[in-house]
Amino acid sequence: MSENADIYRISTPDSREIVLVGTAHISQVSKELVRKTIEEEKPDTVCVELDAGRMQSLKDPDRWKKTDLKEVIKKKQLATLIANLVLGSYQKRMGKQTGVKPGAELKEAVDVSESAGIPIVLADRDIKITLKRAWACTRWYRKLSLLGGLFASIFDKTEISEEELEKIKEQDSLSAMMQEFGKTFPEVKQVLIDERDQFLASKIKSATGKKVVAVVGAGHMKGIAKTIEQDLELPSEESITTIPKSAPIWKIIGWAIPVAIIASIVYIGYQAGIEKAGELSLKWAMLTGGGAMLGTVIAGGHPLTILVALVMAPFTGLTPLIGVGFFTALTQVYMRPPRVEEMETLSEDIWQVKHWWKNRVTRVILCFLCPGIPAIVGKILAIFQIYQAF
């Protein structure tokens, strides 16, 4: 350990020196420490806890305002965008209490390195992969609880005490909000902290040069140092950058239910007549479509979006591949495209519940989220009606 508790020096067997700089992503002191360390150490390479996407966001903070929501929805990336908005909202709230923009010290590391002509290594895993792996690794029956905790953090108005703020400063920006879920959701901590420690350590170890400075969140320092100093075996990059596939049993169940529903209606029609089959089919359409329509009305959807919910829910209820929210969100963004000023105020509006219905971006999100649950309720009621018909 060096004279500064935020700096840790590692000497490798091949006579290289790695200087870990532990930062708080909402601290002016960290920003100054990063600049001073790079200027004094004059490293051959600087590693930063960033991926390509976050690097672009730091260099062009307004880039996300040009996001094409239509393309995001078509590529089925709206859920990832929502998660990013939640994390961004939390970070901004923390930054407001310190007066420092989150990630300022990482941008400082990039700026100082580029000015000095020092090569930069983006050492962190793609945030989209991190979020998708965290979601995929969470047990299915706990996903709703996780989502509830994440969204509750947006609307929490409690002022952070100085003591709590100091604890938050010891964590990195992505992990700060999620760390509190560590005991309840160990799989989330595994993905957000442990796996990233290993990924960062791997990138830092493989960086070129005799001296390497690595700027990372203070919460990662111990894990990275332990991995490098003890020369722990690292998992292959592929194993921690791929999205785990769901077990085949879930795919079987996902298709078995709609097949059973259709087969049941056909069988009842064969036994009790086409009229009875038609009656059950109509109940299916009205219950699933009506539920989705109600959710879209609650979301404040455009009249055409409400109609799309009514029409598409009976069909999406018979496939595990796509949900009704895909169609309602896409329709809403076409009928009520967000204005430029709404993209600019999004990070503020997302904190206030009433603004979710005023901002067209958040209303698209509501049109994506709200139809699903009442449609599922309608689906359950319809299945019960079919069961009774037997």
Secondary structure, DSSP 4 states (H G I P E B T S, - for coil): --SSTTEEEEE-TTS-EEEEEEE-TT-HHHHHHHHHHHHHH--SEEEES--HHHHHHHH-TTGGGG--HHHHHHTT-HHHHHHHHHHHHHHHHHHHHHT--TTHHHHHHHHHHHHHT--EEE-SPPHHHHHHHHHHHS-GGGHHHHHHHHHHHHH--PPPPHHHHHHHHTS-HHHHTTGGGTTT-HHHHIIIIIHHHHHHHHHHHT--SSEEEEEEEGGGHHHHHHHHHTTPPPPPGGGGTSPPPPPHHHHHHHHHHHHHHHHHHHHHHHHH-HHHHHHHHHHHHHHHHHHHHHHHHHTT--HHHHHHHHHHHHHHTT-SS--HHHHHHHHHHHHSPPPHHHHHTHHHHTT-GGGGGTSHHHHHHHHHHTTHHHHHHHHHHHHHHHHHH-
